[in-house]
């Protein structure tokens, strides 16, 4: 069994400085929390790079070495990186260190870098050949997809239930590889080759006798023709596999081009948001300056208010004095000084009474209330505080948007929008060649079947006329063919037994992860290890959601772990993108059932620390957090 014990990265992706993750020895789950662009996928790629010397990007495309160096260090002219992975295999400790260093300064392409790898077993450092042999035995690259995967790779497993899928057979073959089937198939091929050699020996022996020379020559010719068709079919099969890989890569490229367009759109949106935030920030700064120009007046609020009250009182007194003087003047002149009407006796008596009751006149001087009113102010400190807060928010929003735009720009640096049309044309051409190759393989298969019929017919004739020395060869041929048939039946029986076990394990996991436990009875496996979801009524569910496919794929991963000769850690990068909260909770709660060691790289908003701790309980062995220092630097912090 393979178990990870320690991962160290230095200068790899966003990890500018040496960062470490120690994996617990006890079986259970390690969770690493990190937001977008913080390095979750980089950690998955660090493990992949340590074992195989490459990293994968979107669309399962191999990333350029030059793009793996930390961008902050690269801006200072420092390139290269290293990954150190410690692990145990069958109880023996190993340390694997892989380094990438520039050969020229500054490096611009992968050829400008050199790579070096060191594998230490215990205290012994292995030589290059022994190292590569040991790594191929410990963790074969062909089955790595069952241990290191993300949500995008999980989607490939939907191809297992799609007829005429190019990827389906490839995945099916990989599943059989992890289950150990190829070893048995190799033994069957060896028996077939021995039988073919015996056929050729029989043909040569028959050619030596006059009575069977014609049959011997015909048999030899049929064997040679069959061998030629087999070789041609094999060549076409290899060509088809190459073409299918090419088309898969081209489709990934086309998909990546579409993603580049989406990233470009997000970058432009981030830049627009940054400019909008900048304009708002500048406008708020202007409003703050305007508000601050009159802010000093708030300090004079109380004295001005007191002066205004005194001035208002003085004004009232002066108005009283004015009214009294007008009344006295009216008594003296006998008419009103305002309207010039003569006072009748009743009005004169009323005015005289008012004059007698009026207070004595006061000399208060010139009233300045109008001047003081110009200084009347209100306290705008609350408004200023709000403007300053809004200005700070706008500044943060602008900085965040520019960081996002910078991150998106970094993702676009390998883009070549002008190649899309060429890629589409190549994809069309490769698709046509795939169709021709498949037809050629089918034609060669028909020719091989025809030659098999001819060979068997000639062998039967030889049995009737062959001399005694051919009888022994014929018995050997029949024994080998019978053994080949027994092996074929045994392999099919073994595969059937494997599928039954995988189906049972996958069903247990699926029922633990799905939210439809009352409606679903489990999973049913097909010949290619694809699964149908079975309803309680015995019918297969035809309309399967993306989330259901995701759960099925996760169940398959765990089932393979339980039934494969080689077992190891499962490292999952954000596998919940297509799941609702309830399915996510179910999957998290079942993680410990998938493998003895599970490493979950996840957004905290997807799971949440409290929920992960509640769902996993004592099976949660360690937690780490990817802390943002800046857009180009991340630190790894262990959560205590």
C-alpha positions in Angstrom: 0.0 0.0 0.0 1.1 3.5 -0.8 0.8 6.2 1.9 1.9 9.9 1.7 3.7 11.2 4.7 5.1 14.7 3.8 4.9 17.2 0.9 7.3 20.1 0.5 7.1 22.7 -2.3 9.5 25.5 -3.0 9.0 28.0 -5.8 6.2 25.9 -7.3 3.1 27.8 -8.5 2.0 30.3 -5.8 4.2 28.8 -3.2 7.1 31.3 -3.4 8.9 30.0 -0.3 9.3 26.5 1.1 5.9 25.2 2.3 5.1 21.9 4.0 2.2 19.6 4.6 2.7 16.7 7.0 0.1 13.9 6.5 -1.0 12.0 9.6 0.0 8.4 10.0 -3.5 7.3 11.1 -6.1 6.4 8.5 -8.5 9.2 7.8 -9.0 12.5 6.0 -6.8 15.6 5.6 -8.6 18.8 4.5 -6.8 21.7 2.8 -9.0 24.9 2.6 -8.2 27.4 -0.1 -10.0 29.9 -2.3 -9.6 30.4 -6.0 -6.0 31.0 -7.2 -4.6 30.1 -3.8 -2.9 26.8 -4.9 -5.3 23.8 -4.3 -4.8 22.5 -7.9 -1.1 23.3 -7.5 -0.8 20.9 -4.5 -2.5 18.1 -6.6 0.0 18.9 -9.4 2.9 18.9 -7.0 2.2 15.3 -6.1 1.7 14.4 -9.8 5.0 16.3 -10.7 6.9 14.5 -8.0 5.9 11.0 -9.3 5.8 11.7 -13.1 7.7 14.9 -13.9 4.7 16.8 -15.3 1.7 18.8 -14.3 -1.8 19.0 -15.8 -3.9 22.0 -16.6 -7.4 22.4 -17.8 -8.6 19.8 -20.3 -5.9 17.4 -18.9 -3.3 19.2 -21.0 0.2 19.0 -19.8 1.4 22.3 -18.5 4.6 24.0 -19.6 7.4 23.9 -17.1 8.0 27.6 -17.5 4.5 28.3 -16.3 5.0 26.4 -13.0 7.6 28.7 -11.6 6.4 31.1 -8.9 5.6 34.4 -10.6 6.8 36.7 -7.8 10.2 35.1 -7.9 10.2 35.1 -11.7 9.6 38.9 -11.6 12.9 39.1 -9.7 14.6 36.9 -12.2 14.5 33.8 -10.1 13.3 30.7 -11.9 12.9 27.0 -11.1 11.3 25.0 -8.4 11.5 21.8 -6.4 9.0 19.3 -5.0 9.8 16.8 -2.3 7.4 13.9 -1.5 7.9 11.5 1.3 5.8 8.3 1.3 5.7 4.7 2.5 5.2 1.7 0.2 4.6 -1.7 1.7 5.9 -0.4 5.0 9.2 0.9 3.6 10.0 4.7 3.7 10.8 6.6 0.5 11.8 10.2 -0.2 11.3 11.5 -3.8 12.8 14.9 -4.8 12.3 16.4 -8.2 13.9 19.7 -9.2 13.5 21.9 -12.2 16.3 24.5 -12.8 17.0 26.9 -15.7 19.9 26.2 -18.0 19.9 29.8 -19.4 18.9 33.1 -18.0 16.2 34.1 -18.4 14.5 30.9 -19.5 11.6 31.3 -22.0 10.6 27.7 -22.9 10.7 24.2 -21.5 13.9 23.4 -23.4 15.6 26.1 -21.3 15.2 24.0 -18.2 16.8 20.8 -16.8 15.1 18.4 -14.5 16.6 16.1 -11.9 15.0 13.4 -9.7 16.3 11.6 -6.7 14.6 8.6 -5.0 15.8 7.4 -1.6 14.6 4.1 -0.2 15.4 4.0 3.5 19.0 5.3 3.5 19.8 4.1 0.0 19.7 6.5 -3.0 18.6 4.5 -6.1 20.3 4.9 -9.5 18.3 6.3 -12.4 17.2 3.0 -13.9 16.3 1.5 -10.5 14.5 4.7 -9.5 12.3 4.7 -12.6 11.6 1.0 -12.3 10.7 1.4 -8.6 8.4 4.4 -9.3 6.6 2.5 -12.2 6.0 -0.3 -9.8 4.9 1.8 -6.8 2.6 4.2 -8.7 2.0 3.4 -12.4 1.2 6.5 -14.4 -1.6 4.7 -16.2 -3.7 4.3 -13.1 -2.9 7.7 -11.5 -6.3 9.1 -12.5 -7.9 6.9 -9.9 -5.8 8.5 -7.1 -5.2 12.1 -8.2 -8.3 13.8 -9.7 -10.5 16.9 -9.8 -14.0 17.6 -10.8 -13.1 17.9 -14.4 -11.5 14.5 -14.5 -14.5 13.0 -12.8 -16.7 14.1 -15.7 -14.7 11.8 -18.0 -16.3 8.8 -16.3 -19.6 9.7 -17.8 -18.1 8.4 -21.1 -18.4 4.9 -19.7 -22.1 4.8 -20.2 -22.1 6.6 -23.6 -22.1 4.3 -26.7 -19.4 4.9 -29.3 -17.4 7.0 -26.9 -13.7 7.4 -27.7 -12.7 8.0 -24.0 -14.9 5.2 -22.6 -12.7 2.3 -23.9 -9.6 4.1 -22.6 -11.1 4.5 -19.2 -12.3 0.9 -19.2 -8.8 -0.3 -20.0 -7.4 1.8 -17.2 -9.9 0.3 -14.8 -8.8 -3.2 -15.8 -5.2 -2.2 -15.4 -5.7 -1.1 -11.8 -7.6 -4.3 -11.1 -4.7 -6.5 -12.4 -6.5 -7.9 -15.5 -3.6 -7.1 -18.0 -1.4 -9.7 -16.3 -3.9 -12.4 -17.1 -4.4 -11.1 -20.6 -0.6 -11.2 -21.2 -0.6 -14.9 -20.2 -3.4 -15.6 -22.7 -1.5 -13.8 -25.4 1.6 -15.9 -24.6 -0.4 -19.1 -25.1 -1.8 -17.8 -28.4 1.7 -17.0 -29.6 2.9 -20.5 -28.6 -0.1 -22.0 -30.5 0.8 -19.9 -33.6 4.4 -21.1 -33.4 3.1 -24.7 -33.2 1.0 -24.0 -36.3 4.1 -22.8 -38.2 6.0 -25.8 -37.0 3.2 -28.1 -38.3 3.3 -26.3 -41.6 7.0 -26.7 -42.0 6.9 -30.3 -41.0 4.0 -31.0 -43.5 6.1 -29.3 -46.3 8.8 -31.9 -45.8 6.6 -34.8 -46.8 5.5 -35.3 -50.4 2.0 -36.4 -49.5 1.4 -33.3 -47.4 3.6 -30.7 -49.1 0.7 -29.0 -50.8 -1.3 -28.7 -47.5 1.9 -27.7 -45.7 2.6 -24.9 -48.2 -1.0 -23.7 -48.1 -1.1 -23.8 -44.3 2.2 -21.8 -44.1 0.9 -19.3 -46.6 -2.4 -18.9 -44.7 -0.4 -18.4 -41.4 1.8 -15.8 -43.0 -1.2 -14.0 -44.5 -2.9 -14.1 -41.1 0.2 -12.8 -39.4 0.3 -9.9 -42.0 -3.3 -9.0 -41.3 -2.7 -9.2 -37.5 0.3 -6.9 -37.9 -1.7 -4.5 -40.0 -4.6 -4.6 -37.6 -2.2 -3.9 -34.8 -0.6 -1.0 -36.7 -4.1 0.4 -37.4 -5.1 0.0 -33.8 -2.0 1.9 -32.7 -2.7 4.5 -35.3 -6.3 4.7 -34.0 -5.2 5.1 -30.4 -2.8 7.9 -31.5 -5.6 9.6 -33.4 -8.0 9.3 -30.6 -5.5 10.8 -28.2 -4.9 13.6 -30.7 -8.6 14.3 -31.0 -9.0 14.3 -27.2 -6.2 16.8 -27.0 -7.7 18.9 -29.7 -11.1 18.8 -28.1 -9.4 19.8 -24.8 -7.6 22.6 -26.7 -10.9 23.8 -28.2 -12.5 23.6 -24.8 -9.5 25.5 -23.4 -9.9 28.1 -26.1 -13.5 28.6 -25.0 -12.3 28.8 -21.4 -9.7 31.4 -22.4 -12.4 33.4 -24.0 -14.4 33.2 -20.7 -11.2 34.1 -18.7 -10.7 37.0 -21.1 -14.2 38.2 -20.5 -13.8 37.8 -16.7 -10.5 39.8 -16.9 -12.2 42.6 -18.9 -15.1 42.6 -16.4 -12.6 42.8 -13.5 -10.8 45.7 -15.2 -14.1 47.5 -15.8 -15.1 47.0 -12.2 -11.7 48.3 -11.1 -12.1 51.4 -13.2 -15.7 51.9 -11.9 -14.4 51.6 -8.3 -11.6 54.0 -9.1 -14.0 56.6 -10.4 -16.2 56.2 -7.4 -13.2 56.4 -5.1 -12.0 59.7 -6.8 -15.6 61.1 -6.6 -15.8 60.3 -2.9 -12.4 61.8 -2.3 -13.7 65.1 -3.9 -16.8 65.0 -1.7 -14.6 64.4 1.4 -12.5 67.5 0.4 -15.6 69.6 0.0 -17.1 68.4 3.3 -13.8 69.0 5.1 -13.7 72.7 3.9 -16.7 73.5 6.1 -15.9 71.0 8.8 -14.2 73.7 10.9 -17.4 75.5 11.2 -18.8 72.7 13.4 -16.4 73.9 16.1 -18.2 77.3 16.2 -21.7 75.8 16.4 -22.3 76.5 20.1 -21.0 80.1 20.3 -22.7 81.0 17.0 -26.0 79.6 18.3 -25.6 81.6 21.5 -24.9 84.8 19.6 -27.8 84.2 17.3 -30.1 83.7 20.3 -28.8 87.0 21.8 -29.2 88.8 18.5 -32.7 87.5 18.1 -33.6 88.8 21.6 -32.1 92.2 20.8 -34.1 92.3 17.5 -37.3 91.7 19.4 -36.4 94.6 21.8 -35.7 96.9 18.9 -39.0 96.0 17.3 -40.7 96.9 20.5 -38.9 100.3 20.6 -39.9 100.9 17.0 -43.5 100.2 17.6 -43.5 102.5 20.7 -41.9 105.4 18.8 -44.4 105.1 15.9 -47.3 105.2 18.4 -45.9 108.3 20.1 -45.4 110.0 16.8 -49.0 109.2 15.9 -50.3 110.8 19.1 -48.3 113.9 18.5 -49.3 114.3 14.8 -52.8 112.9 15.1 -52.3 110.6 12.2 -50.6 107.2 11.4 -47.1 107.5 10.1 -47.5 104.5 8.0 -50.9 104.9 6.3 -51.4 108.7 6.9 -54.9 108.2 8.2 -56.2 110.6 10.9 -56.8 109.1 14.3 -60.4 109.2 15.5 -61.0 109.6 19.3 -61.3 105.8 19.9 -58.1 105.0 18.0 -56.2 107.8 19.8 -57.3 106.4 23.2 -56.2 102.9 22.2 -52.8 104.1 21.0 -52.2 106.2 24.1 -53.0 103.2 26.3 -50.4 101.1 24.4 -47.8 103.8 24.8 -48.3 104.0 28.5 -47.9 100.2 28.9 -44.8 99.8 26.8 -41.4 99.3 28.5 -38.9 102.1 28.4 -36.9 102.3 25.2 -33.4 100.7 25.2 -30.4 101.7 23.1 -29.0 98.3 21.8 -27.1 99.6 18.8 -27.1 98.0 15.3 -28.4 94.4 15.2 -26.0 91.9 13.5 -28.2 88.9 13.3 -28.1 88.7 9.5 -24.3 88.5 9.6 -24.4 85.8 12.2 -27.0 83.9 10.3 -24.4 83.5 7.5 -22.3 81.5 9.9 -25.1 79.2 10.9 -23.7 75.6 10.6 -24.7 72.0 11.3 -22.4 69.1 12.4 -21.4 67.1 9.3 -18.9 64.8 11.0 -21.2 61.8 10.5 -21.4 62.6 6.8 -17.6 62.8 6.6 -17.2 59.5 8.4 -19.6 57.8 6.0 -17.8 59.3 3.0 -14.4 58.0 4.4 -15.8 54.5 4.9 -17.2 54.4 1.4 -13.9 55.7 0.0 -12.1 52.8 1.8 -14.6 50.3 0.5 -14.1 51.6 -3.1 -10.3 51.4 -2.6 -10.5 47.8 -1.5 -12.9 46.9 -4.3 -10.5 48.5 -6.9 -7.5 46.6 -5.4 -9.5 43.2 -5.3 -10.7 43.7 -8.9 -7.1 44.5 -10.2 -5.8 41.5 -8.4 -8.4 39.3 -10.1 -7.6 40.9 -13.4 -3.9 40.2 -12.8 -4.7 36.5 -11.9 -6.8 36.2 -15.1 -4.1 37.8 -17.1 -1.6 35.2 -15.9 -4.0 32.4 -17.0 -4.1 34.0 -20.4 -0.4 34.2 -21.0 -0.2 30.8 -22.9 -3.3 31.6 -24.9 -3.2 31.8 -28.7 -6.6 32.9 -29.9 -5.4 32.8 -33.5 -4.9 29.1 -33.4 -8.6 28.2 -32.8 -9.5 28.0 -36.5 -6.4 25.8 -37.3 -7.3 23.6 -34.3 -10.9 23.2 -35.6 -9.6 22.2 -39.1 -7.2 19.7 -37.6 -9.9 18.3 -35.4 -12.1 17.7 -38.5 -9.3 16.0 -40.3 -8.4 13.8 -37.4 -12.0 12.8 -37.0 -12.1 11.6 -40.6 -8.9 9.6 -40.1 -10.4 8.0 -37.0 -13.3 6.8 -39.1 -11.0 5.4 -41.8 -8.8 3.7 -39.2 -11.8 2.0 -37.5 -13.1 0.8 -40.9 -9.6 -0.6 -41.7 -9.4 -2.4 -38.3 -12.8 -3.9 -39.0 -11.7 -5.0 -42.5 -8.5 -6.5 -41.1 -10.6 -8.3 -38.5 -12.7 -9.9 -41.2 -9.6 -11.0 -43.1 -8.1 -12.5 -39.9 -11.3 -14.4 -39.3 -11.2 -15.7 -42.9 -7.6 -16.9 -42.5 -8.5 -18.5 -39.1 -11.2 -20.5 -41.0 -8.7 -21.4 -43.7 -6.0 -22.5 -41.2 -8.5 -24.6 -39.3 -9.7 -26.2 -42.5 -6.1 -27.0 -43.6 -5.3 -28.3 -40.1 -8.2 -30.7 -40.2 -7.1 -32.0 -43.6 -3.6 -32.5 -42.3 -4.9 -34.5 -39.3 -6.5 -36.9 -41.8 -3.4 -37.4 -44.0 -0.5 -36.4 -41.8 2.2 -38.8 -41.0 3.0 -39.8 -37.4 5.5 -37.1 -36.6 2.9 -34.5 -37.2 0.5 -36.0 -34.8 2.5 -34.9 -31.8 2.6 -31.4 -33.1 -1.2 -31.5 -33.6 -1.7 -32.7 -30.1 0.5 -29.8 -28.9 -1.5 -27.3 -30.9 -4.8 -28.6 -29.5 -3.4 -28.5 -26.0 -2.3 -24.9 -26.4 -5.5 -23.8 -28.0 -7.5 -25.5 -25.2 -5.3 -23.8 -22.6 -5.8 -20.5 -24.4 -9.6 -21.1 -24.3 -9.5 -22.0 -20.7 -7.5 -18.9 -19.9 -10.0 -16.8 -21.9 -12.9 -18.3 -20.0 -11.0 -17.8 -16.7 -10.3 -14.2 -17.5 -13.9 -13.6 -18.3 -15.0 -15.3 -15.1 -12.4 -13.3 -13.1 -13.6 -10.0 -14.8 -17.2 -11.0 -14.0 -16.3 -11.6 -10.4 -14.4 -8.3 -10.3 -17.4 -6.4 -11.7 -19.6 -8.0 -9.1 -17.3 -7.0 -6.3 -16.9 -3.5 -7.7 -20.6 -3.2 -8.2 -21.3 -4.1 -4.6 -18.6 -1.7 -3.2 -19.8 1.1 -5.5 -23.4 0.5 -4.5 -22.6 0.8 -0.8 -20.7 4.1 -1.4 -23.4 5.4 -3.8 -26.2 4.8 -1.3 -24.1 6.5 1.4 -23.6 9.6 -0.9 -27.0 10.0 -2.6 -29.9 11.8 -1.2 -32.4 9.4 -2.9 -32.0 6.4 -0.6 -35.7 5.6 -0.6 -36.0 5.6 -4.4 -32.7 4.1 -5.5 -31.8 0.5 -5.0 -28.1 0.8 -6.0 -25.9 0.6 -9.1 -25.7 -2.0 -11.9 -22.3 -2.4 -13.7 -21.9 -3.0 -17.4 -19.1 -4.7 -19.4 -17.0 -1.5 -19.5 -17.4 -0.7 -15.8 -20.0 2.0 -16.4 -22.9 2.1 -14.0 -26.6 2.5 -14.3 -28.6 3.8 -11.3 -31.3 1.3 -10.5 -34.6 2.4 -9.1 -36.5 0.4 -6.4 -38.8 -0.8 -9.2 -36.0 -2.5 -10.9 -35.7 0.0 -13.8 -32.6 2.0 -14.7 -32.9 5.7 -14.3 -32.7 7.2 -17.8 -32.6 10.9 -16.9 -29.4 11.2 -14.8 -28.4 14.7 -13.6 -24.9 16.0 -13.7 -24.8 15.7 -9.9 -25.9 12.0 -10.0 -23.1 11.3 -12.5 -20.7 13.0 -10.2 -21.7 10.8 -7.2 -21.6 7.7 -9.4 -18.0 8.6 -10.5 -17.0 9.1 -6.8 -18.5 5.8 -5.9 -16.5 4.1 -8.7 -13.3 5.6 -7.4 -13.9 4.3 -3.9 -14.9 0.8 -5.2 -11.8 0.5 -7.3 -9.7 1.3 -4.2 -11.4 -1.5 -2.3 -10.9 -4.1 -5.0 -7.5 -3.2 -6.6 -4.3 -5.0 -5.8 -2.6 -1.6 -5.5 -4.1 0.7 -2.9 -3.1 4.2 -2.1 -4.2 7.7 -1.2 -7.1 9.6 -2.9 -6.3 13.3 -3.5 -9.4 15.2 -4.6 -9.4 18.8 -5.8 -12.8 20.6 -5.4 -14.9 17.6 -6.3 -18.2 19.2 -5.2 -18.8 21.7 -8.1 -21.8 19.9 -9.4 -23.4 18.8 -6.1 -25.9 20.5 -3.9 -25.3 21.0 -0.2 -27.0 17.8 0.9 -25.1 15.6 -1.6 -21.9 17.5 -0.6 -22.5 16.6 3.1 -23.1 13.0 2.2 -19.9 12.7 0.2 -17.9 14.4 2.9 -19.3 12.0 5.5 -18.4 9.0 3.3 -14.9 10.1 2.4 -13.3 7.8 4.9 -15.0 4.8 3.2 -13.3 5.6 -0.1 -9.7 5.0 0.9 -7.5 4.7 4.0 -5.9 8.0 3.2 -8.0 10.9 1.7 -6.7 14.4 1.0 -9.5 16.8 0.2 -8.6 20.2 -1.4 -11.6 22.4 -1.2 -13.1 25.9 -1.0 -14.1 26.6 2.6 -17.4 27.9 1.2 -18.1 24.5 -0.3 -17.8 22.5 2.9 -17.0 24.8 5.9 -14.7 23.8 8.8 -17.5 23.3 11.2 -19.5 21.1 8.9 -16.4 19.1 7.9 -15.6 18.5 11.6 -19.1 17.6 12.4 -19.5 15.2 9.5 -16.0 13.5 9.8 -15.6 13.6 13.6 -12.6 11.6 14.7 -11.8 10.6 11.1 -10.7 14.2 10.3 -7.0 13.9 11.1 -5.5 17.2 9.9 -6.6 20.6 8.5 -4.5 23.1 6.6 -5.3 26.6 5.2 -3.9 28.3 2.1 -3.3 31.9 3.2 -3.2 34.6 0.6 -0.1 36.9 1.0 -0.7 38.6 -2.4 -1.9 37.5 -5.9 1.4 35.7 -6.5 2.2 34.2 -3.1 0.5 31.7 -0.8 1.5 30.3 2.5 0.3 27.0 4.0 -0.8 27.2 7.6 -1.7 24.2 9.7 -5.0 24.7 11.6 -4.6 23.7 15.2 
